[in-house]
């Protein structure tokens, strides 16, 4: 699970506010809100054969998140799309590419928390890397003591850069010898893993936690739609760790790793006791979709 440095990314160009800069020179100000308080929103996108998958859905969430956090002077949708296109063209990137798209509240006139100090508009960053799906064929999870935020603190529908809860859960997973941390809500029900959504399959039915405490991921929504379109029973539900322990199959979803099988949770092996793999069918449907879908930019 630990990513290594890809030499192909050594000389990439990074887009920052209208300029393409070499990796070694790509910087934001110490007065930028992302530095001052993690005050930014972001999206992870994947490129398949020159097509950005689910681009509109990702941009909708980016702009929704920025609006919910009261960002001012947000760049237009056309500006963001053009920035992505420029970045891909400058790096001659067409396939096995992951894009980290970040929009910060912008640079402040002086250090401080007050958004009224942000008088120069938002900062737009497009970081595209040569990066195939980073997860192995299967991963393990360990339940974290760190709870996923509820809407009482910060709504999970906002895709913000304040990821310290998730990072702490990942640290616990590292120390437990697992690949990722399984995060629960305040009542002890499963929310998501520290960087991905989670699904279980039991007796042919696909189930995933309600998006009350978890980010309603784009890949998560794609899987639910694929199940609906192809007659695979699926539902959102309130799910306990026990239900995941005894599932026939468990998998995670996310742009960085696509669909990844979970082989064990808290030392409990996930054993398919009820026939053929539903997950393999969904993975095949997802691969077919990414082979043709998306918005062509390069």
TANORJO-V191569 format. One record per residue. RES is the residue in three letters. PHI is phi as a letter, one per 40 degrees, with the letter a starting at -180 (* if undefined). PSI is psi in whole degrees, -180 to 180 (999 if undefined). Layout:
BEGIN
RES|PHI|PSI ; RES|PHI|PSI
END
This chain:
BEGIN
UNK|*|-21 ; UNK|c|117 ; UNK|c|147 ; UNK|b|171 ; UNK|c|129 ; UNK|c|114 ; UNK|d|-24 ; UNK|c|-18 ; UNK|c|5 ; UNK|c|-35 ; UNK|b|29 ; UNK|c|156 ; UNK|b|135 ; UNK|b|133 ; UNK|c|125 ; UNK|b|110 ; UNK|f|56 ; UNK|g|-3 ; UNK|b|142 ; UNK|c|122 ; UNK|b|146 ; UNK|c|150 ; UNK|d|-43 ; UNK|c|-17 ; UNK|b|1 ; UNK|c|107 ; UNK|a|155 ; UNK|b|161 ; UNK|c|151 ; UNK|c|-14 ; UNK|c|0 ; UNK|c|145 ; UNK|c|-27 ; UNK|c|-32 ; UNK|c|-42 ; UNK|c|-36 ; UNK|a|20 ; UNK|g|29 ; UNK|c|85 ; UNK|a|164 ; UNK|b|160 ; UNK|a|165 ; UNK|a|148 ; UNK|b|126 ; UNK|b|154 ; UNK|b|143 ; UNK|b|128 ; UNK|b|114 ; UNK|f|49 ; UNK|g|1 ; UNK|b|129 ; UNK|c|119 ; UNK|c|133 ; UNK|f|39 ; UNK|d|-47 ; UNK|c|-41 ; UNK|c|-41 ; UNK|c|-42 ; UNK|c|-37 ; UNK|d|-46 ; UNK|c|-38 ; UNK|d|-50 ; UNK|c|-34 ; UNK|c|-44 ; UNK|c|-43 ; UNK|c|-40 ; UNK|c|-43 ; UNK|c|-32 ; UNK|c|7 ; UNK|g|42 ; UNK|c|143 ; UNK|b|153 ; UNK|f|48 ; UNK|c|137 ; UNK|c|156 ; UNK|c|162 ; UNK|d|-41 ; UNK|c|-38 ; UNK|c|-43 ; UNK|c|-45 ; UNK|c|-43 ; UNK|c|-36 ; UNK|c|-40 ; UNK|c|-45 ; UNK|c|-47 ; UNK|d|-43 ; UNK|c|-45 ; UNK|c|-42 ; UNK|c|-42 ; UNK|c|-30 ; UNK|c|2 ; UNK|f|50 ; UNK|b|131 ; UNK|b|-28 ; UNK|a|158 ; UNK|f|49 ; UNK|b|135 ; UNK|b|135 ; UNK|b|128 ; UNK|b|107 ; UNK|b|119 ; UNK|b|136 ; UNK|b|115 ; UNK|c|165 ; UNK|c|-18 ; UNK|h|-175 ; UNK|c|137 ; UNK|c|155 ; UNK|c|-21 ; UNK|a|159 ; UNK|c|136 ; UNK|i|168 ; UNK|c|-28 ; UNK|c|122 ; UNK|c|-17 ; UNK|c|-12 ; UNK|c|-10 ; UNK|c|98 ; UNK|b|12 ; UNK|b|11 ; UNK|g|175 ; UNK|c|160 ; UNK|b|125 ; UNK|b|127 ; UNK|b|130 ; UNK|b|109 ; UNK|b|107 ; UNK|b|132 ; UNK|b|150 ; UNK|c|109 ; UNK|a|96 ; UNK|c|168 ; UNK|d|129 ; UNK|c|-12 ; UNK|c|148 ; UNK|c|-175 ; UNK|c|-34 ; UNK|a|156 ; UNK|b|168 ; UNK|b|153 ; UNK|b|151 ; UNK|b|138 ; UNK|c|131 ; UNK|c|151 ; UNK|c|-12 ; UNK|c|122 ; UNK|c|146 ; UNK|c|141 ; UNK|d|143 ; UNK|c|173 ; UNK|c|-12 ; UNK|c|-22 ; UNK|b|-66 ; UNK|a|127 ; UNK|c|132 ; UNK|c|-14 ; UNK|c|-18 ; UNK|c|119 ; UNK|c|78 ; UNK|c|169 ; UNK|c|-3 ; UNK|c|86 ; UNK|b|21 ; UNK|c|-35 ; UNK|d|-46 ; UNK|c|-37 ; UNK|c|-43 ; UNK|c|-38 ; UNK|c|-38 ; UNK|c|-38 ; UNK|c|-44 ; UNK|c|-42 ; UNK|c|-41 ; UNK|d|-46 ; UNK|c|-26 ; UNK|c|-5 ; UNK|g|19 ; UNK|b|166 ; UNK|c|-29 ; UNK|a|160 ; UNK|c|133 ; UNK|c|117 ; UNK|b|138 ; UNK|b|165 ; UNK|c|-176 ; UNK|c|-20 ; UNK|c|2 ; UNK|g|9 ; UNK|c|156 ; UNK|c|135 ; UNK|b|-62 ; UNK|a|177 ; UNK|c|173 ; UNK|c|-20 ; UNK|b|5 ; UNK|a|159 ; UNK|c|161 ; UNK|b|146 ; UNK|b|153 ; UNK|b|157 ; UNK|b|127 ; UNK|b|120 ; UNK|f|43 ; UNK|g|-8 ; UNK|c|132 ; UNK|c|131 ; UNK|b|146 ; UNK|a|150 ; UNK|c|147 ; UNK|d|148 ; UNK|c|52 ; UNK|c|-39 ; UNK|b|-7 ; UNK|b|159 ; UNK|c|128 ; UNK|c|85 ; UNK|c|154 ; UNK|c|-43 ; UNK|c|-37 ; UNK|d|-49 ; UNK|c|-36 ; UNK|c|-42 ; UNK|c|-44 ; UNK|c|-40 ; UNK|c|-41 ; UNK|c|-43 ; UNK|c|-45 ; UNK|c|-44 ; UNK|c|-25 ; UNK|b|19 ; UNK|g|26 ; UNK|c|119 ; UNK|d|132 ; UNK|a|156 ; UNK|a|156 ; UNK|c|141 ; UNK|a|167 ; UNK|c|116 ; UNK|b|138 ; UNK|c|166 ; UNK|c|-35 ; UNK|d|-41 ; UNK|c|-32 ; UNK|c|-39 ; UNK|d|-41 ; UNK|c|10 ; UNK|c|157 ; UNK|c|-39 ; UNK|a|148 ; UNK|b|141 ; UNK|a|162 ; UNK|b|158 ; UNK|b|143 ; UNK|i|158 ; UNK|c|-39 ; UNK|c|-39 ; UNK|b|1 ; UNK|g|-128 ; UNK|b|122 ; UNK|b|129 ; UNK|c|143 ; UNK|b|124 ; UNK|c|-24 ; UNK|a|150 ; UNK|b|124 ; UNK|f|38 ; UNK|g|-8 ; UNK|c|119 ; UNK|c|137 ; UNK|c|114 ; UNK|b|127 ; UNK|c|110 ; UNK|b|1 ; UNK|b|47 ; UNK|g|-147 ; UNK|c|163 ; UNK|c|115 ; UNK|c|-35 ; UNK|d|-44 ; UNK|c|-36 ; UNK|c|-44 ; UNK|c|-41 ; UNK|c|-40 ; UNK|c|-43 ; UNK|c|-39 ; UNK|c|-43 ; UNK|c|-39 ; UNK|c|-38 ; UNK|c|-44 ; UNK|c|-21 ; UNK|c|-17 ; UNK|b|-24 ; UNK|c|171 ; UNK|h|174 ; UNK|b|120 ; UNK|c|125 ; UNK|b|-24 ; UNK|b|999
END
